[in-house]
Amino acid sequence: MAQGKYERELKSILSSDEETIDEVTKTCTEEEKEGYYQVKDIPFMVVRGAGSLGVDLVAVRGDVSFLIEVKSSKKDVLYLSDQKRLTEQAEKIIEICTKTKLLPIYAYRLKGQRGDKWRVFTLEIEGLSKKYRILNRKLPNVKKTVHDNYKIPWEEGMPLSDFLSYLDRLLG
């Protein structure tokens, strides 16, 4: 149930909802706040994905679109292998994004964190356009363990504020 709360939070941030951005940036540095507020220049249209779509959110604006899977935890490392369904979902996202040439985003919110609580990651996708290849290389990848399982170490992700600033510089 709480997962839906964070999907709505990220949807509101990307849609440039000022009240939500004010709330999530209360403990952020000025630089982090600036990153969040840059989404106001060109906000995304964000829709929540249907269960069969395999992703939580689809974010679209004139120059870029993402398939976004939202994760949250009190733990700073999230192992997708903890649930077989999550590993299968990651493989499905890779398959969909390879076919559609879209960039997948894993947005991981660490509960109880001060400052920028969100980190973003991607998965390695072949055949992306130049714009998406640049983003795919810039974003940290979801990691693999020695046993070939997916893991998301929050600390190694790109802060959402940095990602929004980078998008503004790259595409704005």
C-alpha positions as CSV (number, residue, x, y, z in Angstrom):
1,M,0.0,0.0,0.0
2,A,2.8,2.4,0.8
3,Q,4.4,1.8,-2.6
4,G,1.5,3.6,-4.2
5,K,2.2,6.6,-2.0
6,Y,5.7,6.9,-3.5
7,E,4.5,6.4,-7.0
8,R,2.1,9.3,-6.5
9,E,4.9,11.4,-5.0
10,L,7.2,10.8,-7.9
11,K,4.4,11.4,-10.4
12,S,3.6,14.7,-8.7
13,I,7.3,15.7,-8.7
14,L,7.8,15.0,-12.4
15,S,4.4,16.7,-13.2
16,S,5.8,19.8,-11.4
17,D,3.3,19.9,-8.6
18,E,4.7,22.7,-6.5
19,E,3.1,21.6,-3.2
20,T,4.7,18.1,-3.5
21,I,8.1,19.6,-4.5
22,D,7.9,22.0,-1.5
23,E,7.2,19.0,0.8
24,V,9.9,16.6,-0.5
25,T,12.6,19.3,-0.5
26,K,12.1,20.6,3.0
27,T,15.3,18.9,4.2
28,C,17.2,19.4,0.9
29,T,20.1,21.7,0.2
30,E,19.6,24.7,-1.9
31,E,21.3,23.0,-4.8
32,E,19.0,20.0,-4.5
33,K,15.9,22.2,-4.3
34,E,17.1,24.0,-7.5
35,G,17.3,20.6,-9.3
36,Y,13.8,19.7,-8.3
37,Y,12.4,23.0,-9.4
38,Q,14.0,22.8,-12.8
39,V,11.2,20.4,-13.8
40,K,8.9,23.4,-13.8
41,D,10.5,24.6,-17.0
42,I,9.2,21.5,-18.9
43,P,7.2,19.2,-16.7
44,F,6.4,15.6,-17.7
45,M,3.0,14.2,-18.4
46,V,3.0,11.2,-16.1
47,V,0.6,8.3,-16.1
48,R,0.5,5.3,-13.7
49,G,1.1,2.1,-15.6
50,A,-1.5,-0.6,-15.6
51,G,-0.5,-3.9,-13.9
52,S,0.0,-5.7,-17.2
53,L,2.3,-2.9,-18.5
54,G,5.0,-4.1,-16.1
55,V,6.1,-0.6,-14.9
56,D,4.7,1.9,-12.4
57,L,4.9,5.1,-14.3
58,V,5.3,6.4,-17.9
59,A,6.7,9.9,-18.0
60,V,6.5,11.8,-21.3
61,R,7.4,15.3,-22.5
62,G,8.2,16.6,-26.0
63,D,11.9,15.6,-25.9
64,V,12.1,12.4,-23.8
65,S,10.0,9.6,-22.4
66,F,10.8,7.0,-19.7
67,L,9.3,3.8,-18.3
68,I,9.8,4.1,-14.5
69,E,9.7,1.4,-11.9
70,V,9.4,2.8,-8.4
71,K,10.9,1.1,-5.4
72,S,11.1,2.1,-1.7
73,S,12.6,0.7,1.4
74,K,14.1,1.4,4.7
75,K,17.1,-0.6,3.6
76,D,19.9,1.1,1.6
77,V,20.3,-1.9,-0.7
78,L,17.4,-3.5,-2.4
79,Y,17.8,-7.0,-3.8
80,L,15.4,-7.8,-6.5
81,S,16.2,-11.5,-6.1
82,D,14.3,-11.4,-2.8
83,Q,11.2,-11.9,-4.9
84,K,11.3,-13.9,-8.1
85,R,8.6,-11.6,-9.5
86,L,10.9,-8.6,-9.3
87,T,13.7,-10.4,-11.2
88,E,11.2,-11.4,-13.9
89,Q,9.9,-7.8,-14.0
90,A,13.5,-6.5,-14.6
91,E,13.9,-8.9,-17.5
92,K,10.6,-7.9,-18.9
93,I,11.5,-4.2,-18.7
94,I,14.7,-4.9,-20.5
95,E,12.8,-6.7,-23.2
96,I,10.2,-4.0,-23.6
97,C,12.8,-1.2,-23.6
98,T,14.9,-3.0,-26.2
99,K,11.9,-3.3,-28.5
100,T,10.6,0.2,-28.0
101,K,14.0,1.9,-27.7
102,L,13.0,3.6,-24.5
103,L,15.2,4.2,-21.4
104,P,14.1,2.4,-18.3
105,I,14.4,4.2,-15.0
106,Y,14.4,2.6,-11.5
107,A,13.5,5.3,-9.0
108,Y,14.4,4.2,-5.4
109,R,13.2,6.2,-2.4
110,L,14.9,5.6,0.8
111,K,12.5,5.9,3.7
112,G,13.6,8.0,6.7
113,Q,16.3,9.8,4.7
114,R,16.9,13.5,4.9
115,G,17.8,15.6,1.9
116,D,17.2,14.2,-1.6
117,K,15.5,10.9,-0.7
118,W,15.3,9.7,-4.4
119,R,18.0,7.9,-6.4
120,V,17.6,6.9,-10.1
121,F,19.2,4.0,-11.9
122,T,18.8,2.4,-15.3
123,L,19.3,-0.9,-17.0
124,E,21.7,-1.6,-19.9
125,I,19.7,-1.4,-23.1
126,E,21.0,-2.1,-26.6
127,G,20.1,-0.1,-29.7
128,L,19.1,3.2,-28.1
129,S,19.1,6.5,-30.0
130,K,22.0,8.9,-29.3
131,K,20.0,11.0,-26.7
132,Y,19.0,7.9,-24.8
133,R,22.5,6.3,-25.1
134,I,23.9,9.5,-23.4
135,L,21.4,9.2,-20.6
136,N,22.0,5.4,-20.3
137,R,25.7,6.0,-19.9
138,K,25.3,8.9,-17.4
139,L,22.9,7.1,-15.1
140,P,24.2,4.4,-12.8
141,N,23.1,0.9,-13.7
142,V,21.1,-1.5,-11.5
143,K,23.9,-3.7,-10.3
144,K,24.3,-7.5,-10.6
145,T,25.6,-9.7,-7.8
146,V,28.2,-12.5,-8.3
147,H,25.2,-14.8,-8.6
148,D,23.7,-12.7,-11.4
149,N,20.9,-11.2,-9.4
150,Y,19.8,-7.6,-9.5
151,K,20.5,-5.3,-6.7
152,I,20.0,-1.5,-6.2
153,P,22.4,0.1,-3.8
154,W,20.7,3.5,-3.0
155,E,24.0,5.2,-2.2
156,E,25.3,4.5,-5.7
157,G,22.3,6.0,-7.5
158,M,22.0,9.5,-9.1
159,P,20.1,11.9,-6.9
160,L,16.8,12.8,-8.5
161,S,17.7,16.5,-8.2
162,D,20.9,15.9,-10.2
163,F,19.0,13.9,-12.8
164,L,16.4,16.7,-13.3
165,S,19.2,19.3,-13.5
166,Y,21.1,17.1,-16.0
167,L,17.9,16.7,-18.1
168,D,17.4,20.4,-18.1
169,R,21.0,21.0,-19.3
170,L,21.0,18.2,-21.9
171,L,17.6,18.7,-23.4
172,G,16.3,22.1,-22.2
